[in-house]
Amino acid sequence: MDLNRYHELVTSELRAKKYLSKKCLKNGHRFCPQCNSRKLYKLSSGKRRCARCKYTFHDFSGRWINHGRLSSIQWLSLIKLFELELSVRKMAEQMKLAYNTVYQAVRTIRCTILAHASDANQLMGGEIELDECYFGGRRKGNRGRGAAGKVPVFGILERNGKVLVNVVPNVTAQTLIGLTVKNETSGTLLTIVTNF
């Protein structure tokens, strides 16, 4: 999201909550997180109840945004800081939150990205880019491929399309080519991103 849109959304908790609740809807419709039924009725408390399974819930029940006791404005701010690639410690300082709270929120965001990326079963086509990166805290010693104790992550980006991200056991050619061939259609133009 661009900076202007972000500043519009964080002016009030209601505006931020509406924005995030729209992201939780399936094709613009509310549904029960237990049985996926769309037959719901609203209770006086603002919660909803499913007509089929009688499950009572609110807009964020059973969704990633319900993890932690953060407000909608705090979630949007954390997402923006995550997008800007700040460290968890710097996010905690800027948000004036405990390190563990921010760490769990960032972990939730990463798991959500990974879950949505692995849901994309369709093959990629057109022009795509490949890159690898390494996750883990700062450590003394080698950086990049030679870094010890870091988790390698391999990504495939389809231009103006979707992104596929996989945690890989190693970055050997056999592993990476296997993932690439499995996820692309024939005739795809590959661009390998290298960081110098």
Disulfide bonds with the S-S distance in Angstrom:
none
